[in-house]
Amino acid sequence: MARGLAVVNAQIWTMETRGDRADSMLVQGERVSMVGEERTILAKARTSGLPVADASGRTILPGLVDAHTHLVHQGLLQHRLDLRDAPSLSAALRAVRRRLARHRGRGLVLAERWDESRWPERRYPRREELDAITTKVPLILRRVDGHVAVGNRAACDFLRGRLPGVDADTGLLLEEASLNLNQVFPTPLPEATSSLAFAQEQALTLGVTTVHDFVVPSYLRAFEALHRRGRLKVRAHVSLYVEFLDALAHAGVAGGIGDDRLRLHGVKLFGDGSLGGHTAALRQPYADAPGTRGRLNFTDSALRERIRTASTAGLVPSVHAIGDAAVAQAVKALAASGDRRLRPRIEHFEMHAPESVRTVAERGIVASMQPNFVGEWNRPGGLYEQRLASPRYRRTNEFQALRRAGVRLAFGSDCMPFDPWFGLAGCVEAPQPSQRLSVDDALEAYTRGSAWSIGREADLGWLGRGSAADFMVLPTPPRRGTGLAGLRPDATYVAGAAVHARAGRALRSR
């Protein structure tokens, strides 16, 4: 019997065009062959010898395409102390002390995802506080954004000379020193591979079927290892960091190599840092640090040269730019040196220079944004207000304004947190009209928009004749104000095969 399935009695949001709905769908092999009325689908199923499943009125959506992930790191969190829910600095330090009490050996202890903007102390941990816990074991606490960490004396002594950005006096590890810890504390391939397998299961429980992941070569090997074993369930487009660009270009490695499941996409360049670390490049000083405007990591000419090298090699340049000064620089560089056919991207785009928006729209530059940041940090008194003050903080992440200007939006999570539904709620329920999108428009950015950003709009992010059979079955339709942030699929399908199902909730043949 041919592989496939007819799904009837459903509410199918095809996303092929805005607001398009159907009640039945036919899957043949790994693709959707038809959507339409139940009578037509049943007749086709009978002639094709395919089973029929009754969705019991549930909602079917295309699989989400998360445009910005770090899956191996997400999986590694299961082994590390996670400080995301620590209510205070003192509570975080107590949790670290408890972890050290169970630590065996002298290897690195790395705690992740603290966020001082949520703490009553409103400050970073200090080196001497970590030294009070241990002076023998290297101990590092890394901030939620990854751009800032704090180490004890043992960690700083080890890192000094190995990575730039280590301040042994304060224990601060800024930018490269924090982001590149895996260079000096490498993750063994078996651990990276098992962490990726763990994270992809999280993805599937959320209805994420495709990711655009940013990796170092060892993490790319983890993707390859899973794929060789036939265990890579999500579709993955991966981009390496810019420090590997010259090696890729010299070897003649071009973007697009790979297959339908795993594909090399491009390179990532860090144009600036983060708001949390006061290193995002702003045109005006930080409200809570008037002596700084952050920093640009490239001169204008150096950024253009790196983008030109990537584009010539067929590697899509993705420029991390958060502050308005960095976004303005990235837009000019991509307009001057990028190849629009490659669909160059700006990652985050949290603050934009108004004069840049027209260029972004006209040049087809993708604004790859994270709506979960609004839910995390845009509340009164939150990180954006602390760093930027009013009214400037209210003009961050202006999804609606950018969409109306014709900018291509692609939504991702950055795994902060790894939960697109939290992000969708953050966008749909955003406090500012310039941020707020309808449910349909927000879902479009998380499906067709993100698929377009990786050149997969022909088969991903929608359901219709010829599309990939990547979809989820939801217990209720996604609606504003009805628990959107907590919505979870009953089942998720990739290439027509069930890859996740809650007990008793998968589609069943009748």
Order of alpha helices (4+ residues) and beta strands (2+ residues): beta-beta-beta-beta-beta-alpha-beta-beta-beta-alpha-beta-alpha-beta-alpha-beta-beta-alpha-beta-alpha-alpha-alpha-beta-alpha-beta-alpha-beta-alpha-beta-alpha-beta-alpha-beta-alpha-alpha-alpha-beta-alpha-alpha-alpha-beta-beta-beta
